[in-house]
Amino acid sequence: MAETTDIIEFKDQQEAYAILGDRDAFLQIMQEDFSCRMVSRGNSIAVTGAEADVAAVRTLIGELLFCHRQGMRLTTHEVHYGARMVRTGRTEELHGLHFEVLLVTAKGREVRAKTVGQRDYLAAIRRNAVTLGVGPAGTGKTYLAVVMAVAALRNREVSRIILTRPAVEAGEHLGFLPGDLTEKINPYLRPLYDALQDILGTEGYQKMMSRQLIEVAPLAYMRGRTLEDAFVILDEAQNTTGAQMKMFLTRLGFGSRMVVTGDLEQVDLPRGTVSGLRQACQILRGVKGVSVVRLEPVDIIRHEVVTRIVEAYGAWEKRREKHDGDHDRTRAGKS
């Protein structure tokens, strides 16, 4: 196949460093993703390879330059994700993706949507009273929901935040565990505390807790309540039963929003028990005011190997389900 070479110019050495990465780390990612040879020379880079690959690299670098010139600090995630979007012909969806700052954490870090899936998830939360966010670990389902809750509280859209999880390991029956209520539920709610402290800082988190602006409790404690003027998050919802999910969703009061998050590939319920999240996704499809958003492995914001691991497990599960289905049909045919 004929090769072509393209020379891409940068404004200065600093811009070249931002796009190509420390010790050409981003350059190496682009070389691997597009099977091109790339050589940096001062304020320019020579890209050699198949015409389509060279054109794709130029497109990706153009997107990265746009982000950099808007003041965004690039990471390996933006390079990997941008390369995937360019390869799959979804370049236009990248435009403006990273520019809305949701909030600034206590440590000064700007929180933004990092993938198209995350952007759609955030838009659904803004538009709907109830949003179901379903997807694998690492896609930001819980963290972004907490970010939106804190932003809503700061903007006085709600007067409190309520965070809950099913304590499935204890069967939602916490009485037999030693210690007071806080000591009993802390292990189950630790990920929610971690998200809050990352966003608010330890001091800000403690202030909000002391003013009772944030409530963190196991799902069983939601029964019999009407949750008004609140931003309510149910995390790990794949481990609810159908009855628990219905109970939770019907707690919604005036002026409130609910976000339900979970991963249907990590259900810890007893064998034969249908996940309340799976059931809700089916029952509530098309219901006005309710949105179901499915995040995919491409939305994972962790080491790129995590995405490959999730995809490999997903493919294995599908093969196993097909094998089990074929086996059951064979047995039925013999009986």
N, C-alpha and C positions, 0 to 999 in steps of 0.2 A: 504493500500500500504506500502511495506517495506521501511524503512528509512535507510539512511546511513549518516555517519559523516566523514567529511574531515577536516584535520588540514592544514591551509595555513600559512607558515612562512614568516615573513618580515625580512629584513636585520637589522633594528634597530627600536627604538621607533619613530624616526622622519619619517621613511618610512611608518610605520603603521598609523601614524597620517595623512600623506598626502593621503593615499588610503582610510582610513575609515572616514576622515573628522572631522571637529571640533565638539566635543561632539557626535561623531559617526553619523554625519548627513548623510554621504554617505552610511554607513552601513545600516541605516534605509531604505534608498531608495532601496538598493539591497534586503533587507528582503522582502519589499513589492512587488517588481517586480518579485521575484522568489519564493515567498512563502516558504522561508527557515528561520530557526532560526539561528542567528549568534551571537556568544559570543566572544568578544575580550579579550585576556589574554596576557598582556605584548606585546611581539613582534610577536604574532600569533593570529589566529582567527579560531574558530571551527564553521563549517558550517554543519547544520543538516537539512535533508529534503529528498524528493524523489531524486533518483539517478540522473535523468536528470537535475533537478534544481540545485543540488549541483555541477554537472559538469559545468553547465552554469555559476554559480557564480565564479568558479575557472577560467574559460576562461575570464570572464569579468575582474576579478582582475589582471590576467596576462596582459591584454591589458592596464589597468590603470597603472600598474607597469612600463610597457614599456614606456608609455608617461611620467610618473614621472621621470624615469631615464634618459630621453632625455632632462630634464630641464623644462618640461611644468608644469604650475600650474593648477591643476585640479579644476573644478567647478561642481556644480550640473548638468550643461548641459552635460558635458562629461559622467557623470555616467548614467543619464537618457538615453541619446542617445546611449551609449555603450550597455546598457541593452537591449534596443529595437533591436539593430542590432544583438546582440547575440541570442535573442529570435527568431528572424526571419531567422536565419541561414546565416547571412550576415557578419560574423566576419571578413572574409578575406578582405572585403572592408574597414575595419577600419585601416588596416596596412598602416602606413605612412601618414594617413589623415591629422594630425595636424602639420606636421613638417615644411612645407614651410612657411616662414614668408614673407608675401606680402609687408609689410612696418612696420615701427615703428612710432607711432603717436608722436605728440609734447610732450605728457606727458609720453612717454617711453613705451606705451602699444604696444605689438606685435599683429599685425592683421594677422589671419590665417583663412583658411577654417575650419568650425566647423562641417560640415556634408558632406556626399558623394554628395548630390545634389549641395551644394555650390562649391565643388571641380569641378564637371562637368561644372557648370556655368562659373567658372573662366577659365577652359580649353577652353570652347567655345569662350569666349571673346578673348583669345590669338590667336585662330586659324582663326577667321572669321572677315570679314570687318563689318558685321552687326550681332548682337546677340539680340534676343528677349527673355527676362527673364520674365516668367509669374509665378505667385504664390501668396499665401496669405501674408498678412502683417506680418512682423516679420521674414521673411526668409532671409533678408539681401540683397535683390535685388538691391536696390538703393545704400545702403552704400558700398557694395562691388564694384559696378560699379564706384563709386566716388574714392574708393581706387585704383582701376586699372587705372583710369584716372590720378590721382596724381602720381602714380608710372611711368606711361608712360611719363608724363611731366618731372619728375625728371631724367629719363633715356634718355631724349631728343629724344624719339620716335615720339613725337608730339610737336608743339610749343605753343599750347593753349588748354584750356578745355572750352567747351561750354555746359551749363546745361540749360534745358528747361522743361517746364510743360504747359499743356493746362490750362488756367484760366477759367475752365468750369463754375464756379459759376458766373462769370461776362460775360459769353457767349463769351469770348475772346474779348469783346468790352470794353476796359478800359477807354474810353474817358469820360464817365459819372461819374467816381469816382473822389473824391477830391484829391488834392495833385499832386506832380510831378510824373514822371514815376516810380522812385524808390519806393516812398511811395505807389503807386498803386499796384505794382506787389509783394512787399515784403510778404504779407500774403500768396500768392500762392506758393512762392518759399522758404519759411522759412525752410522746411525740408532739402532742398539742402544746404542752408547756414549752417544749424546745422551740417550736415555731414562734410562739408569742415572745419568748425571750430574745430570739434572734432579731425580731422586728422591732420590739420596744426597748430592748436592753433590760438588764436585771432591775434597775431602779424604776424605769417606766412601767415594767410589768408589775412590780410589787405595789406601786401607787395605784394602778388600775384595779388590781385585786383587792386592795384595802378599801377602795371606794365602791367595791361591789359592782364595777362596770363590766367585769368578766366573771362568768360562772363556768366552771369545768366540772362535769358530773357524769356518772355512768348513765346509760340509756334508761335503765330501770327507774331512775329518779325523774323522768319526764312524764310518767303516767299521771293522768288526772289534772294536768296543768294546761293553761292556755298561754302561749308565748307571744306576747304583744310587744310591738316597738323594739324588736330584737333581731339581730343577725345570728341565725342558728346554724351550726355546722354539725352534721352527723358523719363521723369518720369511720373507716373500716366497716362500712354498711353492708358489705357482702356477708358479714357474720350475723346479720339480723334474720329472724324468721319473718314470714309474711305478716303475722300478727303484730310483731314488734314494729315493722316498717309502717304498717297502717296506723298503729298507735302514734308513732312519731310524727308522721305527716299531718295527721289531724290535730296536732297541737298548734298549728300555725294560726297566729292571731293577726289582728289589724296592725298595719305598719311594719310587718316583719318580712324577712326573707330567709329562705332555707337553702342550704347547699348540702347535698348528700354525696359522699365520695366513697369509692371502693374499687377493688380489683377482683373481678369475677374468676380469676385464675387462682385466687388464694382464699378459698372458702374453707373455714375451719369448723363448720357445723357438723353435727352427727350425720353419718351416712344415711341418705334417703331424705334428708331435710332440704327443702327448696330454699335457696337464698332469697330473702325478702327484697334485696336489691335487684336480683335478676327478674323477679316477679314484677316489681315496680316499673322497671324499664319496659316491660311488655304491656302492662295494664295502662300506664300513663302516657304512652306514645300518642301524640296528637291532642292531648288535653291542654286547653288554653291556660297559659300562665305557668306551664311546666315545660322544661326543656331537658332532653337527654343528650349529653355530649360524650362522645367516645374518643378518648385520647389513645394514641397508638404508640408502638415502640419508637417510631421516629421522633416522638415528643419527649423522650427520656432525656433528662438533663443530668447525666452522670457520665462516668467514663464510657467511651464508645463501645468497650467490650460488653458493658451491661446491656446495651441495645441488642447486641448479637446473642447474648445469653437468653434474653427474653424471647427473641424470635426463634431460637433453637428449641426452647421449651414449648413454645406455642405450636411449632411444627410437629414436635414429638407427641403432644397431646392430641392433635388432629389425627395423626397416624394411629394412635392407640384407640381413639374413639371409633375410627373406621374399622380397625381390626376387631374390636369388641362387638360392633354392630354386625359385621360379617359372621362372626362366630355365633352370635345369638340367632341369626337367620338360618344358619346351617343346622343348629340344634333344633330349631322349630320345624325345619323341613323333615328331620328324621323322626320327630315324635308323631 
